[in-house]
Amino acid sequence: MPNFALDPPVHVGKPEAIVRSIEQAADFVRNCEMENLDGDTSGLLEKLQNVQSPEQAHDAGRAFKAWLDQRDLLLVAPDAR
């Protein structure tokens, strides 16, 4: 999988981290949901793993942020307040 940057980086909680790339986003999803892979999660993981272009990376990044928001894991960056 080619690695694309997330711009801007995504701030997540539980554990708190900054996700800067599609590859890191896929790793975060895998680590968070290994025991409980629901349909939304497996679909997101597939989308992240299959990114091949900047446009797909942009769409996958938006889907990742929405997935985090649904789980109350999306944090606002300190400089975005």
PDB file of N, CA, C and O in Angstrom:
ATOM      1  N   MET A   1       0.856  -1.174   0.000  1.00  0.00           N
ATOM      2  CA  MET A   1       0.000   0.000   0.000  1.00  0.00           C
ATOM      3  C   MET A   1       0.894   1.227   0.000  1.00  0.00           C
ATOM      4  O   MET A   1       1.729   1.378   0.892  1.00  0.00           O
ATOM      5  N   PRO A   2       0.738   2.108  -0.983  1.00  0.00           N
ATOM      6  CA  PRO A   2       1.474   3.377  -0.936  1.00  0.00           C
ATOM      7  C   PRO A   2       1.034   4.168   0.288  1.00  0.00           C
ATOM      8  O   PRO A   2      -0.131   4.118   0.683  1.00  0.00           O
ATOM      9  N   ASN A   3       1.963   4.891   0.881  1.00  0.00           N
ATOM     10  CA  ASN A   3       1.625   5.641   2.083  1.00  0.00           C
ATOM     11  C   ASN A   3       1.384   7.106   1.735  1.00  0.00           C
ATOM     12  O   ASN A   3       2.238   7.762   1.138  1.00  0.00           O
ATOM     13  N   PHE A   4       0.220   7.606   2.114  1.00  0.00           N
ATOM     14  CA  PHE A   4      -0.153   8.997   1.863  1.00  0.00           C
ATOM     15  C   PHE A   4      -0.315   9.713   3.194  1.00  0.00           C
ATOM     16  O   PHE A   4      -0.778   9.126   4.172  1.00  0.00           O
ATOM     17  N   ALA A   5       0.063  10.973   3.226  1.00  0.00           N
ATOM     18  CA  ALA A   5      -0.060  11.783   4.437  1.00  0.00           C
ATOM     19  C   ALA A   5      -1.508  12.195   4.645  1.00  0.00           C
ATOM     20  O   ALA A   5      -2.261  12.365   3.687  1.00  0.00           O
ATOM     21  N   LEU A   6      -1.885  12.353   5.898  1.00  0.00           N
ATOM     22  CA  LEU A   6      -3.159  12.962   6.260  1.00  0.00           C
ATOM     23  C   LEU A   6      -2.861  14.436   6.548  1.00  0.00           C
ATOM     24  O   LEU A   6      -2.029  14.760   7.396  1.00  0.00           O
ATOM     25  N   ASP A   7      -3.547  15.310   5.836  1.00  0.00           N
ATOM     26  CA  ASP A   7      -3.296  16.727   6.001  1.00  0.00           C
ATOM     27  C   ASP A   7      -4.606  17.448   6.265  1.00  0.00           C
ATOM     28  O   ASP A   7      -5.437  17.536   5.361  1.00  0.00           O
ATOM     29  N   PRO A   8      -4.824  17.960   7.451  1.00  0.00           N
ATOM     30  CA  PRO A   8      -3.896  17.986   8.567  1.00  0.00           C
ATOM     31  C   PRO A   8      -3.898  16.649   9.301  1.00  0.00           C
ATOM     32  O   PRO A   8      -4.818  15.848   9.131  1.00  0.00           O
ATOM     33  N   PRO A   9      -2.865  16.402  10.122  1.00  0.00           N
ATOM     34  CA  PRO A   9      -2.841  15.182  10.921  1.00  0.00           C
ATOM     35  C   PRO A   9      -4.070  15.103  11.823  1.00  0.00           C
ATOM     36  O   PRO A   9      -4.660  16.125  12.172  1.00  0.00           O
ATOM     37  N   VAL A  10      -4.446  13.899  12.191  1.00  0.00           N
ATOM     38  CA  VAL A  10      -5.642  13.674  12.998  1.00  0.00           C
ATOM     39  C   VAL A  10      -5.220  13.375  14.434  1.00  0.00           C
ATOM     40  O   VAL A  10      -4.391  12.498  14.676  1.00  0.00           O
ATOM     41  N   HIS A  11      -5.792  14.104  15.375  1.00  0.00           N
ATOM     42  CA  HIS A  11      -5.522  13.897  16.795  1.00  0.00           C
ATOM     43  C   HIS A  11      -6.586  12.949  17.352  1.00  0.00           C
ATOM     44  O   HIS A  11      -7.785  13.210  17.246  1.00  0.00           O
ATOM     45  N   VAL A  12      -6.130  11.854  17.944  1.00  0.00           N
ATOM     46  CA  VAL A  12      -7.049  10.852  18.475  1.00  0.00           C
ATOM     47  C   VAL A  12      -6.783  10.621  19.962  1.00  0.00           C
ATOM     48  O   VAL A  12      -5.711  10.943  20.473  1.00  0.00           O
ATOM     49  N   GLY A  13      -7.768  10.066  20.632  1.00  0.00           N
ATOM     50  CA  GLY A  13      -7.634   9.752  22.045  1.00  0.00           C
ATOM     51  C   GLY A  13      -7.830   8.276  22.305  1.00  0.00           C
ATOM     52  O   GLY A  13      -8.322   7.540  21.450  1.00  0.00           O
ATOM     53  N   LYS A  14      -7.443   7.855  23.487  1.00  0.00           N
ATOM     54  CA  LYS A  14      -7.651   6.476  23.989  1.00  0.00           C
ATOM     55  C   LYS A  14      -6.942   5.431  23.146  1.00  0.00           C
ATOM     56  O   LYS A  14      -7.645   4.619  22.544  1.00  0.00           O
ATOM     57  N   PRO A  15      -5.659   5.372  23.044  1.00  0.00           N
ATOM     58  CA  PRO A  15      -4.640   6.246  23.631  1.00  0.00           C
ATOM     59  C   PRO A  15      -4.452   7.487  22.780  1.00  0.00           C
ATOM     60  O   PRO A  15      -4.666   7.467  21.568  1.00  0.00           O
ATOM     61  N   GLU A  16      -4.049   8.569  23.433  1.00  0.00           N
ATOM     62  CA  GLU A  16      -3.869   9.818  22.713  1.00  0.00           C
ATOM     63  C   GLU A  16      -2.679   9.702  21.757  1.00  0.00           C
ATOM     64  O   GLU A  16      -1.597   9.258  22.141  1.00  0.00           O
ATOM     65  N   ALA A  17      -2.900  10.105  20.522  1.00  0.00           N
ATOM     66  CA  ALA A  17      -1.866  10.013  19.492  1.00  0.00           C
ATOM     67  C   ALA A  17      -2.194  10.981  18.362  1.00  0.00           C
ATOM     68  O   ALA A  17      -3.306  11.502  18.268  1.00  0.00           O
ATOM     69  N   ILE A  18      -1.217  11.206  17.522  1.00  0.00           N
ATOM     70  CA  ILE A  18      -1.411  11.986  16.304  1.00  0.00           C
ATOM     71  C   ILE A  18      -1.169  11.040  15.137  1.00  0.00           C
ATOM     72  O   ILE A  18      -0.099  10.446  15.012  1.00  0.00           O
ATOM     73  N   VAL A  19      -2.179  10.910  14.288  1.00  0.00           N
ATOM     74  CA  VAL A  19      -2.098  10.029  13.123  1.00  0.00           C
ATOM     75  C   VAL A  19      -1.787  10.901  11.921  1.00  0.00           C
ATOM     76  O   VAL A  19      -2.550  11.801  11.572  1.00  0.00           O
ATOM     77  N   ARG A  20      -0.645  10.618  11.291  1.00  0.00           N
ATOM     78  CA  ARG A  20      -0.150  11.484  10.215  1.00  0.00           C
ATOM     79  C   ARG A  20      -0.245  10.863   8.828  1.00  0.00           C
ATOM     80  O   ARG A  20       0.026  11.537   7.834  1.00  0.00           O
ATOM     81  N   SER A  21      -0.625   9.587   8.745  1.00  0.00           N
ATOM     82  CA  SER A  21      -0.645   8.934   7.434  1.00  0.00           C
ATOM     83  C   SER A  21      -1.763   7.904   7.357  1.00  0.00           C
ATOM     84  O   SER A  21      -2.326   7.493   8.371  1.00  0.00           O
ATOM     85  N   ILE A  22      -2.066   7.501   6.134  1.00  0.00           N
ATOM     86  CA  ILE A  22      -3.071   6.461   5.914  1.00  0.00           C
ATOM     87  C   ILE A  22      -2.614   5.155   6.567  1.00  0.00           C
ATOM     88  O   ILE A  22      -3.419   4.439   7.163  1.00  0.00           O
ATOM     89  N   GLU A  23      -1.329   4.851   6.453  1.00  0.00           N
ATOM     90  CA  GLU A  23      -0.799   3.628   7.066  1.00  0.00           C
ATOM     91  C   GLU A  23      -0.980   3.652   8.586  1.00  0.00           C
ATOM     92  O   GLU A  23      -1.384   2.648   9.174  1.00  0.00           O
ATOM     93  N   GLN A  24      -0.688   4.783   9.224  1.00  0.00           N
ATOM     94  CA  GLN A  24      -0.892   4.911  10.664  1.00  0.00           C
ATOM     95  C   GLN A  24      -2.371   4.802  11.022  1.00  0.00           C
ATOM     96  O   GLN A  24      -2.718   4.221  12.050  1.00  0.00           O
ATOM     97  N   ALA A  25      -3.243   5.354  10.182  1.00  0.00           N
ATOM     98  CA  ALA A  25      -4.682   5.250  10.428  1.00  0.00           C
ATOM     99  C   ALA A  25      -5.122   3.784  10.392  1.00  0.00           C
ATOM    100  O   ALA A  25      -5.883   3.344  11.253  1.00  0.00           O
ATOM    101  N   ALA A  26      -4.647   3.032   9.404  1.00  0.00           N
ATOM    102  CA  ALA A  26      -4.991   1.604   9.317  1.00  0.00           C
ATOM    103  C   ALA A  26      -4.484   0.862  10.549  1.00  0.00           C
ATOM    104  O   ALA A  26      -5.196   0.023  11.100  1.00  0.00           O
ATOM    105  N   ASP A  27      -3.263   1.162  10.985  1.00  0.00           N
ATOM    106  CA  ASP A  27      -2.720   0.528  12.198  1.00  0.00           C
ATOM    107  C   ASP A  27      -3.563   0.872  13.418  1.00  0.00           C
ATOM    108  O   ASP A  27      -3.834   0.006  14.250  1.00  0.00           O
ATOM    109  N   PHE A  28      -3.983   2.140  13.531  1.00  0.00           N
ATOM    110  CA  PHE A  28      -4.803   2.562  14.672  1.00  0.00           C
ATOM    111  C   PHE A  28      -6.121   1.791  14.699  1.00  0.00           C
ATOM    112  O   PHE A  28      -6.541   1.305  15.750  1.00  0.00           O
ATOM    113  N   VAL A  29      -6.769   1.682  13.545  1.00  0.00           N
ATOM    114  CA  VAL A  29      -8.051   0.959  13.471  1.00  0.00           C
ATOM    115  C   VAL A  29      -7.836  -0.508  13.849  1.00  0.00           C
ATOM    116  O   VAL A  29      -8.610  -1.065  14.628  1.00  0.00           O
ATOM    117  N   ARG A  30      -6.805  -1.129  13.309  1.00  0.00           N
ATOM    118  CA  ARG A  30      -6.520  -2.533  13.639  1.00  0.00           C
ATOM    119  C   ARG A  30      -6.317  -2.708  15.142  1.00  0.00           C
ATOM    120  O   ARG A  30      -6.861  -3.642  15.731  1.00  0.00           O
ATOM    121  N   ASN A  31      -5.547  -1.828  15.763  1.00  0.00           N
ATOM    122  CA  ASN A  31      -5.244  -1.948  17.188  1.00  0.00           C
ATOM    123  C   ASN A  31      -6.449  -1.668  18.069  1.00  0.00           C
ATOM    124  O   ASN A  31      -6.576  -2.265  19.138  1.00  0.00           O
ATOM    125  N   CYS A  32      -7.334  -0.778  17.650  1.00  0.00           N
ATOM    126  CA  CYS A  32      -8.506  -0.422  18.455  1.00  0.00           C
ATOM    127  C   CYS A  32      -9.591  -1.482  18.414  1.00  0.00           C
ATOM    128  O   CYS A  32     -10.263  -1.717  19.418  1.00  0.00           O
ATOM    129  N   GLU A  33      -9.769  -2.111  17.292  1.00  0.00           N
ATOM    130  CA  GLU A  33     -10.962  -2.908  17.070  1.00  0.00           C
ATOM    131  C   GLU A  33     -10.695  -4.376  16.766  1.00  0.00           C
ATOM    132  O   GLU A  33     -11.520  -5.015  16.113  1.00  0.00           O
ATOM    133  N   MET A  34      -9.577  -4.932  17.213  1.00  0.00           N
ATOM    134  CA  MET A  34      -9.253  -6.309  16.860  1.00  0.00           C
ATOM    135  C   MET A  34     -10.331  -7.293  17.316  1.00  0.00           C
ATOM    136  O   MET A  34     -10.668  -8.223  16.583  1.00  0.00           O
ATOM    137  N   GLU A  35     -10.866  -7.098  18.498  1.00  0.00           N
ATOM    138  CA  GLU A  35     -11.874  -8.040  18.995  1.00  0.00           C
ATOM    139  C   GLU A  35     -13.270  -7.757  18.456  1.00  0.00           C
ATOM    140  O   GLU A  35     -14.113  -8.655  18.431  1.00  0.00           O
ATOM    141  N   ASN A  36     -13.526  -6.543  18.032  1.00  0.00           N
ATOM    142  CA  ASN A  36     -14.880  -6.147  17.676  1.00  0.00           C
ATOM    143  C   ASN A  36     -14.911  -5.498  16.294  1.00  0.00           C
ATOM    144  O   ASN A  36     -15.166  -4.300  16.172  1.00  0.00           O
ATOM    145  N   LEU A  37     -14.653  -6.286  15.260  1.00  0.00           N
ATOM    146  CA  LEU A  37     -14.667  -5.759  13.895  1.00  0.00           C
ATOM    147  C   LEU A  37     -16.088  -5.759  13.354  1.00  0.00           C
ATOM    148  O   LEU A  37     -16.544  -6.751  12.786  1.00  0.00           O
ATOM    149  N   ASP A  38     -16.792  -4.633  13.534  1.00  0.00           N
ATOM    150  CA  ASP A  38     -18.142  -4.523  12.983  1.00  0.00           C
ATOM    151  C   ASP A  38     -18.048  -4.163  11.508  1.00  0.00           C
ATOM    152  O   ASP A  38     -16.949  -3.977  10.984  1.00  0.00           O
ATOM    153  N   GLY A  39     -19.175  -4.065  10.842  1.00  0.00           N
ATOM    154  CA  GLY A  39     -19.204  -3.780   9.412  1.00  0.00           C
ATOM    155  C   GLY A  39     -18.562  -2.454   9.053  1.00  0.00           C
ATOM    156  O   GLY A  39     -17.839  -2.359   8.062  1.00  0.00           O
ATOM    157  N   ASP A  40     -18.824  -1.423   9.858  1.00  0.00           N
ATOM    158  CA  ASP A  40     -18.228  -0.116   9.597  1.00  0.00           C
ATOM    159  C   ASP A  40     -16.706  -0.176   9.704  1.00  0.00           C
ATOM    160  O   ASP A  40     -15.988   0.400   8.886  1.00  0.00           O
ATOM    161  N   THR A  41     -16.233  -0.873  10.716  1.00  0.00           N
ATOM    162  CA  THR A  41     -14.799  -0.947  10.950  1.00  0.00           C
ATOM    163  C   THR A  41     -14.088  -1.751   9.868  1.00  0.00           C
ATOM    164  O   THR A  41     -13.045  -1.331   9.368  1.00  0.00           O
ATOM    165  N   SER A  42     -14.638  -2.888   9.509  1.00  0.00           N
ATOM    166  CA  SER A  42     -13.990  -3.692   8.474  1.00  0.00           C
ATOM    167  C   SER A  42     -14.029  -2.973   7.126  1.00  0.00           C
ATOM    168  O   SER A  42     -13.079  -3.075   6.350  1.00  0.00           O
ATOM    169  N   GLY A  43     -15.108  -2.251   6.836  1.00  0.00           N
ATOM    170  CA  GLY A  43     -15.186  -1.469   5.607  1.00  0.00           C
ATOM    171  C   GLY A  43     -14.159  -0.340   5.589  1.00  0.00           C
ATOM    172  O   GLY A  43     -13.526  -0.089   4.564  1.00  0.00           O
ATOM    173  N   LEU A  44     -13.994   0.335   6.717  1.00  0.00           N
ATOM    174  CA  LEU A  44     -13.002   1.400   6.813  1.00  0.00           C
ATOM    175  C   LEU A  44     -11.599   0.833   6.649  1.00  0.00           C
ATOM    176  O   LEU A  44     -10.776   1.396   5.928  1.00  0.00           O
ATOM    177  N   LEU A  45     -11.333  -0.269   7.313  1.00  0.00           N
ATOM    178  CA  LEU A  45     -10.013  -0.876   7.218  1.00  0.00           C
ATOM    179  C   LEU A  45      -9.696  -1.272   5.778  1.00  0.00           C
ATOM    180  O   LEU A  45      -8.576  -1.071   5.309  1.00  0.00           O
ATOM    181  N   GLU A  46     -10.665  -1.823   5.088  1.00  0.00           N
ATOM    182  CA  GLU A  46     -10.472  -2.183   3.684  1.00  0.00           C
ATOM    183  C   GLU A  46     -10.188  -0.935   2.843  1.00  0.00           C
ATOM    184  O   GLU A  46      -9.309  -0.945   1.981  1.00  0.00           O
ATOM    185  N   LYS A  47     -10.946   0.146   3.104  1.00  0.00           N
ATOM    186  CA  LYS A  47     -10.748   1.402   2.368  1.00  0.00           C
ATOM    187  C   LYS A  47      -9.342   1.946   2.606  1.00  0.00           C
ATOM    188  O   LYS A  47      -8.676   2.376   1.664  1.00  0.00           O
ATOM    189  N   LEU A  48      -8.889   1.930   3.857  1.00  0.00           N
ATOM    190  CA  LEU A  48      -7.557   2.428   4.184  1.00  0.00           C
ATOM    191  C   LEU A  48      -6.468   1.579   3.527  1.00  0.00           C
ATOM    192  O   LEU A  48      -5.482   2.115   3.019  1.00  0.00           O
ATOM    193  N   GLN A  49      -6.644   0.274   3.539  1.00  0.00           N
ATOM    194  CA  GLN A  49      -5.637  -0.628   2.999  1.00  0.00           C
ATOM    195  C   GLN A  49      -5.567  -0.599   1.479  1.00  0.00           C
ATOM    196  O   GLN A  49      -4.550  -0.994   0.910  1.00  0.00           O
ATOM    197  N   ASN A  50      -6.607  -0.148   0.812  1.00  0.00           N
ATOM    198  CA  ASN A  50      -6.659  -0.164  -0.641  1.00  0.00           C
ATOM    199  C   ASN A  50      -6.392   1.195  -1.289  1.00  0.00           C
ATOM    200  O   ASN A  50      -6.599   1.351  -2.492  1.00  0.00           O
ATOM    201  N   VAL A  51      -5.944   2.165  -0.520  1.00  0.00           N
ATOM    202  CA  VAL A  51      -5.657   3.495  -1.067  1.00  0.00           C
ATOM    203  C   VAL A  51      -4.510   3.404  -2.071  1.00  0.00           C
ATOM    204  O   VAL A  51      -3.448   2.855  -1.779  1.00  0.00           O
ATOM    205  N   GLN A  52      -4.753   3.959  -3.266  1.00  0.00           N
ATOM    206  CA  GLN A  52      -3.742   3.945  -4.322  1.00  0.00           C
ATOM    207  C   GLN A  52      -3.519   5.319  -4.949  1.00  0.00           C
ATOM    208  O   GLN A  52      -2.666   5.463  -5.825  1.00  0.00           O
ATOM    209  N   SER A  53      -4.270   6.329  -4.515  1.00  0.00           N
ATOM    210  CA  SER A  53      -4.145   7.654  -5.121  1.00  0.00           C
ATOM    211  C   SER A  53      -4.398   8.733  -4.065  1.00  0.00           C
ATOM    212  O   SER A  53      -4.970   8.447  -3.013  1.00  0.00           O
ATOM    213  N   PRO A  54      -3.982   9.952  -4.337  1.00  0.00           N
ATOM    214  CA  PRO A  54      -4.262  11.044  -3.394  1.00  0.00           C
ATOM    215  C   PRO A  54      -5.765  11.247  -3.158  1.00  0.00           C
ATOM    216  O   PRO A  54      -6.181  11.569  -2.045  1.00  0.00           O
ATOM    217  N   GLU A  55      -6.572  11.060  -4.200  1.00  0.00           N
ATOM    218  CA  GLU A  55      -8.023  11.214  -4.046  1.00  0.00           C
ATOM    219  C   GLU A  55      -8.588  10.151  -3.108  1.00  0.00           C
ATOM    220  O   GLU A  55      -9.414  10.454  -2.246  1.00  0.00           O
ATOM    221  N   GLN A  56      -8.145   8.913  -3.276  1.00  0.00           N
ATOM    222  CA  GLN A  56      -8.591   7.838  -2.384  1.00  0.00           C
ATOM    223  C   GLN A  56      -8.102   8.101  -0.966  1.00  0.00           C
ATOM    224  O   GLN A  56      -8.816   7.817  -0.004  1.00  0.00           O
ATOM    225  N   ALA A  57      -6.906   8.634  -0.824  1.00  0.00           N
ATOM    226  CA  ALA A  57      -6.370   8.952   0.502  1.00  0.00           C
ATOM    227  C   ALA A  57      -7.226  10.021   1.176  1.00  0.00           C
ATOM    228  O   ALA A  57      -7.501   9.939   2.373  1.00  0.00           O
ATOM    229  N   HIS A  58      -7.641  11.016   0.411  1.00  0.00           N
ATOM    230  CA  HIS A  58      -8.497  12.073   0.954  1.00  0.00           C
ATOM    231  C   HIS A  58      -9.828  11.482   1.440  1.00  0.00           C
ATOM    232  O   HIS A  58     -10.271  11.784   2.548  1.00  0.00           O
ATOM    233  N   ASP A  59     -10.457  10.652   0.625  1.00  0.00           N
ATOM    234  CA  ASP A  59     -11.725  10.020   1.001  1.00  0.00           C
ATOM    235  C   ASP A  59     -11.551   9.117   2.218  1.00  0.00           C
ATOM    236  O   ASP A  59     -12.380   9.126   3.127  1.00  0.00           O
ATOM    237  N   ALA A  60     -10.476   8.341   2.233  1.00  0.00           N
ATOM    238  CA  ALA A  60     -10.218   7.444   3.361  1.00  0.00           C
ATOM    239  C   ALA A  60      -9.956   8.243   4.632  1.00  0.00           C
ATOM    240  O   ALA A  60     -10.385   7.843   5.715  1.00  0.00           O
ATOM    241  N   GLY A  61      -9.258   9.366   4.510  1.00  0.00           N
ATOM    242  CA  GLY A  61      -9.009  10.222   5.672  1.00  0.00           C
ATOM    243  C   GLY A  61     -10.295  10.783   6.247  1.00  0.00           C
ATOM    244  O   GLY A  61     -10.464  10.830   7.466  1.00  0.00           O
ATOM    245  N   ARG A  62     -11.206  11.209   5.379  1.00  0.00           N
ATOM    246  CA  ARG A  62     -12.518  11.693   5.861  1.00  0.00           C
ATOM    247  C   ARG A  62     -13.295  10.574   6.540  1.00  0.00           C
ATOM    248  O   ARG A  62     -13.918  10.795   7.578  1.00  0.00           O
ATOM    249  N   ALA A  63     -13.263   9.371   5.962  1.00  0.00           N
ATOM    250  CA  ALA A  63     -13.962   8.234   6.562  1.00  0.00           C
ATOM    251  C   ALA A  63     -13.354   7.880   7.920  1.00  0.00           C
ATOM    252  O   ALA A  63     -14.079   7.540   8.854  1.00  0.00           O
ATOM    253  N   PHE A  64     -12.031   7.959   8.031  1.00  0.00           N
ATOM    254  CA  PHE A  64     -11.349   7.694   9.296  1.00  0.00           C
ATOM    255  C   PHE A  64     -11.780   8.696  10.357  1.00  0.00           C
ATOM    256  O   PHE A  64     -12.068   8.314  11.491  1.00  0.00           O
ATOM    257  N   LYS A  65     -11.828   9.974   9.998  1.00  0.00           N
ATOM    258  CA  LYS A  65     -12.260  11.004  10.955  1.00  0.00           C
ATOM    259  C   LYS A  65     -13.706  10.778  11.394  1.00  0.00           C
ATOM    260  O   LYS A  65     -14.022  10.940  12.573  1.00  0.00           O
ATOM    261  N   ALA A  66     -14.579  10.409  10.471  1.00  0.00           N
ATOM    262  CA  ALA A  66     -15.982  10.138  10.823  1.00  0.00           C
ATOM    263  C   ALA A  66     -16.073   8.932  11.747  1.00  0.00           C
ATOM    264  O   ALA A  66     -16.849   8.937  12.702  1.00  0.00           O
ATOM    265  N   TRP A  67     -15.290   7.908  11.468  1.00  0.00           N
ATOM    266  CA  TRP A  67     -15.269   6.694  12.306  1.00  0.00           C
ATOM    267  C   TRP A  67     -14.817   7.044  13.726  1.00  0.00           C
ATOM    268  O   TRP A  67     -15.404   6.575  14.701  1.00  0.00           O
ATOM    269  N   LEU A  68     -13.771   7.871  13.837  1.00  0.00           N
ATOM    270  CA  LEU A  68     -13.295   8.308  15.152  1.00  0.00           C
ATOM    271  C   LEU A  68     -14.361   9.116  15.879  1.00  0.00           C
ATOM    272  O   LEU A  68     -14.590   8.922  17.072  1.00  0.00           O
ATOM    273  N   ASP A  69     -15.011  10.024  15.155  1.00  0.00           N
ATOM    274  CA  ASP A  69     -16.034  10.878  15.749  1.00  0.00           C
ATOM    275  C   ASP A  69     -17.193  10.047  16.297  1.00  0.00           C
ATOM    276  O   ASP A  69     -17.714  10.345  17.372  1.00  0.00           O
ATOM    277  N   GLN A  70     -17.596   9.017  15.573  1.00  0.00           N
ATOM    278  CA  GLN A  70     -18.689   8.148  16.027  1.00  0.00           C
ATOM    279  C   GLN A  70     -18.337   7.436  17.325  1.00  0.00           C
ATOM    280  O   GLN A  70     -19.229   7.071  18.091  1.00  0.00           O
ATOM    281  N   ARG A  71     -17.061   7.237  17.580  1.00  0.00           N
ATOM    282  CA  ARG A  71     -16.609   6.519  18.769  1.00  0.00           C
ATOM    283  C   ARG A  71     -16.059   7.459  19.847  1.00  0.00           C
ATOM    284  O   ARG A  71     -15.447   7.007  20.816  1.00  0.00           O
ATOM    285  N   ASP A  72     -16.277   8.758  19.677  1.00  0.00           N
ATOM    286  CA  ASP A  72     -15.776   9.785  20.595  1.00  0.00           C
ATOM    287  C   ASP A  72     -14.267   9.691  20.795  1.00  0.00           C
ATOM    288  O   ASP A  72     -13.767   9.871  21.905  1.00  0.00           O
ATOM    289  N   LEU A  73     -13.550   9.410  19.716  1.00  0.00           N
ATOM    290  CA  LEU A  73     -12.090   9.316  19.761  1.00  0.00           C
ATOM    291  C   LEU A  73     -11.406  10.464  19.037  1.00  0.00           C
ATOM    292  O   LEU A  73     -10.182  10.584  19.093  1.00  0.00           O
ATOM    293  N   LEU A  74     -12.166  11.303  18.363  1.00  0.00           N
ATOM    294  CA  LEU A  74     -11.588  12.407  17.596  1.00  0.00           C
ATOM    295  C   LEU A  74     -11.342  13.582  18.530  1.00  0.00           C
ATOM    296  O   LEU A  74     -12.270  14.098  19.153  1.00  0.00           O
ATOM    297  N   LEU A  75     -10.084  14.000  18.620  1.00  0.00           N
ATOM    298  CA  LEU A  75      -9.730  15.146  19.442  1.00  0.00           C
ATOM    299  C   LEU A  75      -9.461  16.338  18.551  1.00  0.00           C
ATOM    300  O   LEU A  75      -9.057  16.181  17.398  1.00  0.00           O
ATOM    301  N   VAL A  76      -9.681  17.515  19.074  1.00  0.00           N
ATOM    302  CA  VAL A  76      -9.379  18.736  18.342  1.00  0.00           C
ATOM    303  C   VAL A  76      -7.941  19.105  18.672  1.00  0.00           C
ATOM    304  O   VAL A  76      -7.553  19.159  19.839  1.00  0.00           O
ATOM    305  N   ALA A  77      -7.166  19.356  17.643  1.00  0.00           N
ATOM    306  CA  ALA A  77      -5.772  19.748  17.857  1.00  0.00           C
ATOM    307  C   ALA A  77      -5.708  21.029  18.672  1.00  0.00           C
ATOM    308  O   ALA A  77      -6.534  21.921  18.477  1.00  0.00           O
ATOM    309  N   PRO A  78      -4.738  21.140  19.590  1.00  0.00           N
ATOM    310  CA  PRO A  78      -4.655  22.351  20.442  1.00  0.00           C
ATOM    311  C   PRO A  78      -4.596  23.639  19.624  1.00  0.00           C
ATOM    312  O   PRO A  78      -5.160  24.651  20.041  1.00  0.00           O
ATOM    313  N   ASP A  79      -3.929  23.627  18.472  1.00  0.00           N
ATOM    314  CA  ASP A  79      -3.824  24.853  17.684  1.00  0.00           C
ATOM    315  C   ASP A  79      -5.049  25.132  16.828  1.00  0.00           C
ATOM    316  O   ASP A  79      -5.104  26.158  16.150  1.00  0.00           O
ATOM    317  N   ALA A  80      -6.041  24.233  16.846  1.00  0.00           N
ATOM    318  CA  ALA A  80      -7.267  24.412  16.040  1.00  0.00           C
ATOM    319  C   ALA A  80      -8.400  25.028  16.862  1.00  0.00           C
ATOM    320  O   ALA A  80      -9.488  25.251  16.331  1.00  0.00           O
ATOM    321  N   ARG A  81      -8.172  25.298  18.106  1.00  0.00           N
ATOM    322  CA  ARG A  81      -9.232  25.819  18.982  1.00  0.00           C
ATOM    323  C   ARG A  81      -9.474  27.263  18.783  1.00  0.00           C
ATOM    324  O   ARG A  81     -10.334  27.843  19.447  1.00  0.00           O
TER     325      ARG A  81
END
